[in-house]
Structures are given as C-alpha cells and as structure tokens.
Amino acid sequence: MKIKSLLSSAVIVLSMSAGAANANDVKVKITPSLASVDVMHNGKKVTIMRNQNNKNKVKDAFATTSRNCPPFCINPMKLAPGVDTLGELEILDYLKKVSAGDTSILVIDSRTPDWVKRGTIPGSVNIPWTKLSIKKGADPLSIAEIVTERFNGRELDDDSFDYKNAKTLVMFCNGMWCGQSPNNIRTLLKMGYPANKIKWYRGGMQNWENLGFTTVK
C-alpha cells in the first residue's frame, strides 16, 4: 500500500510539473510576462492567447490592403475629444475586468452580424451600429431601449438621458478603415453620452487577427 501511495504521489507531482512546463513553453506571448488571459464569453471561460504557429498567416478577410475611400477611409488616431483610443493590452485589461464581474463596462463589437459570425473578440457583445442609426432604420424607441437597458442610462421626460450611472463602452469594429464603431460613437456623443465613458479600439479585428489573438464565433 505504501508503495502504491508513493507511486501515486510521484505521478501527481510529475503531472503538475508537466503542466507548469507546458505553460512555460508558450513561445508567442502577449508580453514577456503574460502568456494568456482568461475571459468569460456567453457564460463559458475562453483563454485568449496568440497563435503559437510561427508560420500562421492572417485570414484573407483581413488581408486586403486597398478598399475604396469613401467609404473605407482611414480614421484619425483621435476620433473625438475625450474619447480614449486603445490598443490590445488595454482591451485585455477591460475584458479581464468584465470577466471578474465589473458590470460598469461593456466591450462592444459594433459590426453587423454577418461579420461577427466570422469571429469576434472573446468577452465582447454584439450591438450593431445599425441598431443606433435612424438612417439605417432604427426607431427612437428601440434606441432608447438600448441606452437604458444595455448602457444603464436613464431616460428623462424631455427624451434626453441621464448618464450619471451609464456604463463605460469599449467599442471596436474591423479596423482603422472601418466606420461602424466610429458611427456608433459619434451617434452616442450627439445623444449626450459622456466622452470619457466611451473608449475606441481603433485597430479592431484587423489588428487583433494580425497579432494572432484568439477569436470566437
């Protein structure tokens, strides 16, 4: 019995050591000290990390370099006064906060569902820019519903909104040439949404894919 116990203990120790070694074997890290980030997506844990295949290439959908402008014109680094422009590490920080239970933040994929089906950032939710656009057929009632129920704004009697307890919105779309999240942001700013509660991931899915980050459908 003692021999069996010793053997079992040895197996457990070896297994633990192997697991640690595997974690240390990650060659394509996010930063020198960060290999991966666990986030929640639709109630399930998803590990975000970079593709470990050094020969991996970006998907064809994000490989095109030349689209007609307009409409696919390059956006400035600063979209609007007070709106912070984010990179990948900042996005990961917000995703970690959301997954840890911070309900004051919403990471939003502003693209239309046909794009989202190809893959999105784990931990984000899809609110298409068309849902906030009168020009694209969204009615004021449904827009108000999104602002109050999803963004935690409070509708006032004069059809304006109180944003005191509104969420911080972190928005992205397909990249620096994509107008979907910028349209969402400009619409919300016109509605009085505080600029300091809006963040923009300018690189969007194109940069996310270029860096080999995990996506989910």
N, C-alpha and C positions, 0 to 999 in steps of 0.2 A: 504493500500500500504506500509505504514511504517513497519507494522508487517511482511509482505512478504519479504521486503528488509532485515530486521533484521534476519529472519529465513534463508534467502539465504546466508547472510554473515556468520551465525553460521555454516551452512553446509560446506562452503568453508574452514573456519578455522579448523573445525573438520577433513575434508579431508586432509588438509595439515599436521595436527598433526599426523594423521594416517599414512601418507606416511613417515614422519620423524621417527615415531616409528618403522615402518617396516624396515627401513634402519638400525636402531639401534639394531634390533632384529637379525641381522646376527651373528650367533654364531661361525661359522667356517670362520674366516677371513684370509686374506693373511698375514698381520702383525697386531699388536694391533691397529694400526691407519688406516689400509687400508682394506676395505671390498671387493672392486671390482675395475676393471679397464675397461673403455670403449675404444674399438678399432674399426677401420674400416676394414671390410673384404668383398672384392668384392663389394664395394660401399655401404655396409649396416653396421649399428652400431651393434656390438656384445659386450655384457658385459661378461668379464672374471671374474669368481669368483670360489671359491671352492665348491664342492658338500656339501650341508647342511645336508645330511643324515649321522649321525654318524655310521650307520651300512653299509654304502656303501663299496663295495669291488672293487679292481682293476679288469679290464677286463681280461678274460682268455688269450687274445693275448699278454698281458704284464705280465702274472703271471709265465711263465716258467722261472725257475732259471738256467737250465743246457742245454746249447747248445754246440755242438762240437766246439772245438778250435784246429786248424783252421776250418772254417773261423771266427767263432764268439769269438774272443779273446778280453780280456779286454784292453781297450785303456788307456794309461797313462793320468794323470791329465793335463800334459802339452804336447800338441800334437806336437808343433813345436815352435822354438824360435820366440818370438814376437807376437804369436797368443794368445790372451787372452781367458781363459776358463771362461764361465759364468754360473751363477745359475739362478733360476727362477725370482728373483727380478730384476736382470739385464736385462733379456729378456723382462719383463714387461715394464721396462724403455724404451728400444728400440722400443717396439711396440707402446707405447704412443707417442714417437717422430714421428714415421712414420705416425700414425693416425692424428697427429697435423699438418702434411704437410711437414715434413722433407724428402725431396727426395734424400738425400745423404746416406740413409740407406735402406738396403733390408734384410728382415728376410726371410731366405730360408729353406724350407723343402727339404732336399736333397734325400728323399726317392723316390722309384719308385711309379707310380700312384696307383698300387694295394694296397699299404699300406696307401697312402694318403686318399683313398676312405673310409677307416675305421675311419678317424678322424685326424685332424691336428690342429695346434695352430692358433687361430684367428689372422688375420693380416699378416700371412706369405704367401709366394708364393711358388709354387712347381717348382723347377728346378732339375729334377732327376740327380743323379750323373752320370748316363749312358750318358747323353747329353754332358758331358765334357770329356768322356773317349774314346780315339781312340780304345782301346782294346775292348770296348763294341759296336763299330760300328759308333761312332760319327765321322763325317768328319771334317777336319780343317776349312772348310768354315763355317759350322754351329756353331762350337765352337767360331770362331772369331765373328760371328753374336751375340752370347750370350754376349761375353765380351764387345762388343761395344754398343749394343742396350739395354741390360739389366743392365750391370755393369758400363756403362759410360766410358769404356776405349777407347783409340784412337789407331787404327791400324797404324803402321808405314810401310814405304816402304820395310823394311827388314823382314816383317812378325812378328815383335815383337810388343809390345804395350806400349803406354804411359799411365801410371796410375795416372797422376797428379790429375785428376778430378774424378777418379774412386770412386764408392760408397763403403761404409763400409758394408761388407757382414756378416750377423749373421746367422750361419748355424747350423742345427740340423738334427738328424735322429731318430733312435729308442732307443738309449741309449748308455751306456758306452761300450757295447759289439758290437755295430753296426759300420760297416765300411763304410757306404755310405757317410756321411758328411766328415769323415776323408779323404776318397778318393778324394772328391771334393776339399778339402782344399789343399792336397798335390799336386794335379794337378795344381791348380792355383798358388801355390808357385813356382812350376817348370816353370810356364809361366811368372814369374817375378812379380806376384801380390804382393803388399806390405803386409808384415805380420801384420803390425799394422792396416791394414784395413780389417782384417779377424778376426771374433770372433766365438767361438765354444761353443755351449750349449751341454756339454758332457752328461748330464742326459737325454736329448732328451725326446721323447714321453713316455718312461717308467717312468721317474721321474715325468713328467707332469701329467700322469694318476695316479700315486701313490699318488699325492697330491690332486687329485680330481678336477683339473682345467677344465674349460670349453674347449670343442673341437668343431670343425665344420667339416662338410663333404663337 
